[in-house]
Amino acid sequence: MTEPVLVTEGLSKYFGALAAVDDVGLTFNTGRIHAIIGPNGAGKTTLINLLSGEIKPSKGTVRFKGRDITGAPPNRVSQLGVGRSYQKTNIFPSFTCEQNCWLAGQSRLKTSMRFFRPSSRYADVDARTNRALEQCGLTHRADSVASAMSYGEQRQLEIGMMLATEPELLLLDEPLAGMGREESLRVIELLRALAVDHTLILIEHDMDAVFAIAEDLTVMVNGQVLETGTPEQIRASPEVQRAYLGTNDGRGR
């Protein structure tokens, strides 16, 4: 069994009387693809927001590589090695691919707010940028303006920007949302490649993709963890089938 990279204990988030995330205890092991699935309103994105520092928990703890990061701001969580993508593409549309990744990479410098120095003085940032473009498969599009790219390529670019920060853990919120089949297949292969050197936690509604790439699955319902296990265990679970999957073949309704 691999060592855990992220652990939550009793993690909860309340919005008034609503328990968006309720007493969630999960262990995410290093080097695994761990998918979180569940119906709309299950608390999946709220959980990701808690892990990334976007929102603070009402109670409970989050530990990254043994370090308590509960309530830490997102910039601090990112600097520790946690990358985050969003449901809606979050890029600079008027910038090129290279410029987008460079801006993400320079955020790791202690002097990251000094934007007006020549990029040649940031050799480490340049190296991060080039690695990120190669990893996300967009080296050939380095000089392309982001707004002129296809939606799938823009999603790849967002992943590239995340990679430019050199994270160990990637939090991916619906990376395949809105894509056609060919674009989805390309991003699925990208995620598989990234899993060689990273731990991935993803939310995804495409059940075919989830069962194709995930090694661990957590099913959430009404803010709580219904079940965690391998894809085979989740497919066979009567509780999961009743609550979410609805069929015996692992496809959603």
C-alpha positions in Angstrom: 0.0 0.0 0.0 1.3 3.4 -1.0 1.7 6.2 1.6 -1.1 8.7 1.8 -0.5 12.1 0.3 -3.7 13.7 1.7 -5.9 12.8 4.6 -9.1 14.4 5.9 -10.6 13.7 9.2 -14.1 14.8 10.2 -14.1 17.4 7.5 -17.3 19.4 7.4 -18.6 22.6 5.9 -21.9 24.2 6.9 -23.8 26.9 5.1 -26.4 27.9 7.7 -28.4 24.7 8.4 -27.1 23.0 5.2 -24.3 20.5 5.6 -22.6 20.7 2.2 -19.8 18.4 3.4 -20.5 16.4 6.5 -17.9 14.5 8.6 -15.8 13.3 5.6 -12.8 11.2 6.4 -10.8 10.1 3.4 -7.3 8.9 2.6 -5.8 9.7 -0.8 -2.8 7.5 -1.5 0.3 8.7 -3.4 0.5 8.0 -7.1 -3.2 7.0 -7.5 -6.1 8.4 -9.5 -8.9 8.9 -7.1 -12.3 9.9 -8.5 -15.1 11.5 -6.5 -18.5 10.9 -8.0 -22.1 11.5 -6.9 -25.3 13.3 -8.0 -25.5 17.1 -8.2 -25.5 18.6 -4.8 -23.6 15.8 -3.3 -20.8 18.1 -2.0 -18.1 17.1 -4.4 -17.0 20.6 -5.5 -17.3 21.9 -1.9 -15.0 19.1 -0.8 -12.4 20.1 -3.5 -12.7 23.7 -2.4 -11.9 22.6 1.1 -8.9 20.6 0.0 -7.5 23.5 -2.1 -8.1 26.2 0.5 -10.7 28.0 -1.4 -13.0 27.9 1.6 -12.4 27.1 5.2 -14.0 24.1 6.9 -16.5 24.5 9.7 -14.7 21.7 11.5 -12.3 18.8 10.8 -8.7 18.6 9.5 -6.9 18.4 6.2 -3.3 17.0 6.2 -1.0 17.1 3.1 2.0 14.9 3.4 1.5 14.8 7.2 1.3 18.6 7.5 -1.8 20.2 8.8 -3.1 22.6 6.1 -6.6 23.1 7.5 -7.8 26.5 6.7 -4.6 27.5 4.9 -5.2 30.1 2.1 -5.1 28.7 -1.5 -1.8 30.4 -2.4 -0.2 28.7 0.5 -1.7 25.3 -0.4 -0.6 25.8 -4.0 3.0 26.6 -2.9 3.1 23.4 -0.8 2.4 21.3 -4.0 -1.3 21.2 -4.6 -2.6 22.2 -8.1 -6.2 23.0 -8.8 -8.4 23.2 -12.0 -12.0 24.5 -12.1 -15.3 23.5 -13.7 -15.1 26.6 -15.9 -11.9 27.1 -17.9 -9.7 29.6 -16.0 -7.1 31.0 -18.4 -6.0 34.3 -19.9 -7.7 34.2 -23.3 -5.7 37.1 -24.9 -2.4 35.6 -24.0 -0.5 32.8 -25.8 -0.2 29.3 -24.3 3.4 30.0 -23.4 2.5 33.3 -21.7 -0.3 31.6 -19.7 2.0 28.9 -18.4 4.8 31.4 -17.8 2.5 33.5 -15.5 1.5 30.4 -13.6 5.1 29.3 -13.2 6.4 32.6 -12.0 3.9 32.6 -9.2 6.2 30.2 -7.4 9.0 32.8 -7.2 9.4 34.7 -3.9 9.3 37.9 -6.0 6.3 36.7 -8.1 4.6 40.1 -8.1 7.5 41.8 -9.9 5.9 41.3 -13.4 8.0 43.8 -15.4 11.4 42.1 -15.4 12.6 40.5 -18.7 11.6 36.8 -18.8 15.2 35.9 -19.6 16.1 36.6 -16.0 13.8 33.9 -14.9 15.5 30.8 -16.3 13.7 28.5 -13.8 10.3 29.8 -14.9 11.2 29.4 -18.5 12.1 25.7 -17.8 8.9 25.2 -15.9 6.9 26.7 -18.8 8.6 24.4 -21.3 8.0 21.3 -19.2 4.4 22.2 -18.6 3.7 22.7 -22.3 5.3 19.4 -23.1 3.4 17.6 -20.4 0.0 18.9 -21.5 0.8 18.3 -25.2 0.7 21.9 -26.3 4.4 22.5 -27.2 3.3 22.9 -30.9 0.8 25.5 -29.8 3.1 27.6 -27.6 2.6 30.8 -29.7 -1.1 30.3 -30.2 -3.4 32.8 -28.6 -5.6 30.9 -26.1 -8.9 32.4 -27.3 -8.2 31.0 -30.8 -7.9 27.4 -29.5 -10.5 24.7 -29.3 -12.3 24.2 -26.0 -10.5 21.0 -25.4 -7.1 22.6 -26.0 -8.1 25.4 -23.6 -8.8 22.7 -21.0 -5.4 21.2 -21.7 -3.9 24.6 -21.3 -5.5 25.0 -17.9 -3.9 21.8 -16.9 -0.6 23.0 -18.3 -0.8 26.2 -16.2 -1.4 24.0 -13.1 1.6 21.8 -14.1 3.8 25.0 -14.4 3.5 25.3 -10.6 5.1 21.9 -10.3 2.5 20.3 -8.0 2.6 16.8 -6.5 -1.2 16.6 -6.1 -3.7 17.6 -8.8 -7.3 18.5 -7.9 -9.4 18.4 -11.1 -13.0 19.6 -11.1 -14.8 18.1 -14.1 -11.8 18.2 -16.6 -13.9 16.6 -19.3 -17.0 18.9 -19.0 -18.3 20.1 -22.3 -16.0 18.1 -24.5 -16.7 16.0 -27.5 -15.6 12.4 -27.8 -12.2 13.0 -29.5 -11.3 15.8 -27.1 -12.3 13.7 -24.1 -10.2 10.8 -25.2 -7.2 13.1 -25.6 -7.6 14.5 -22.1 -8.1 11.0 -20.7 -4.8 10.0 -22.1 -3.2 13.2 -20.7 -4.5 12.3 -17.2 -3.2 8.8 -17.5 0.2 10.2 -18.4 0.2 12.6 -15.6 -0.7 9.9 -13.1 2.8 8.4 -13.6 4.4 11.2 -11.6 1.4 12.8 -9.8 -1.5 12.0 -7.5 -4.9 12.9 -9.1 -8.1 13.6 -7.3 -10.9 14.3 -9.8 -14.6 15.1 -9.9 -16.2 13.8 -13.1 -19.7 13.1 -14.4 -18.5 11.0 -17.4 -18.9 7.6 -15.9 -17.2 5.8 -18.8 -14.1 8.0 -18.3 -14.2 7.5 -14.5 -14.3 3.8 -14.7 -11.7 3.8 -17.4 -9.0 5.7 -15.5 -9.8 5.8 -11.8 -8.0 3.4 -9.4 -10.0 4.4 -6.3 -13.5 5.8 -6.2 -15.5 7.7 -3.6 -19.2 8.1 -3.9 -20.8 11.1 -2.1 -24.4 11.7 -1.4 -25.9 14.6 0.5 -22.5 15.8 1.7 -21.4 12.4 3.1 -19.3 9.6 1.9 -21.5 6.7 0.9 -18.7 4.3 -0.1 -15.0 4.2 -1.1 -13.4 1.4 -3.0 -12.0 0.1 -6.2 -14.0 0.6 -9.4 -15.0 -3.1 -9.2 -16.2 -2.7 -5.7 -18.2 0.4 -6.5 -19.8 -1.2 -9.6 -20.9 -4.2 -7.5 -22.3 -2.1 -4.5 -26.1 -2.2 -4.2 -26.0 0.9 -2.1 -24.2 2.9 -4.9 -26.4 1.5 -7.6 -29.5 2.6 -5.6 -28.2 6.0 -4.7 -26.4 7.1 -7.9 -25.4 4.7 -10.7 -28.8 3.3 -11.2 -27.7 0.4 -13.3 -25.4 -2.6 -13.1 -23.0 -1.5 -15.8 -21.6 1.5 -14.0 -23.3 4.1 -16.2 -25.1 7.1 -14.7 -28.7 7.9 -15.3 
